[in-house]
Amino acid sequence: MNAQKLFLTFFGSGLSPKAPGTVGTLASLPLGLAILYFLGMESLFMVTLAVTIIGVFEINKYERLTGIHDQQHIVIDEAVGIWLALMIALSTATTLSYPYVEPLAIGLSFVTFRLFDIWKPSTIGWIDRELKGGLGVMLDDVVAGIAGGLLSVVILMGIAKVF
């Protein structure tokens, strides 16, 4: 496996025969958490931005090479989406004080990101259908990650009202 395919499949996780998007999201979750806890939010943001930009260009090259748009084994976009959802949810979780709020934020980030990534409502679906190339592949997951993070925040704050 060459470096490009290793990057696009997030170290081969996208080659899973079942649910490659979910497997790619699960594979990228520990790395995102490690960057958050050891290097901080700013570092994860910069890594996410860099991976997004590199992803657009690498997906464009890969699609020209294969002639196929948005292949299932490309899951680098899932990594970016879950990292965005994590940053949004965990930045709110740190301001709340009920038990298990951080693990709940992590779990909600995963579930809500996957919900928006699979369902593709509104703008997310339009981006997925209409934008071609690396920009379309990456941008729908960027928006799904932001939407998932925001929904996680709403749920976390709703739970805080109960406690």
TAURPE-V100544 format. One record per helix or strand. SS is the DSSP state (~ for helix, > for strand). FROM is the first residue (numbers start at 1). TO is the last residue. If there is no record, write none. Layout:
# TAURPE-V100544
SS_FROM_TO / SS_FROM_TO
This chain:
# TAURPE-V100544
~_3_8 / ~_13_15 / ~_20_39 / ~_41_66 / ~_76_93 / ~_101_119 / ~_122_130 / ~_133_162
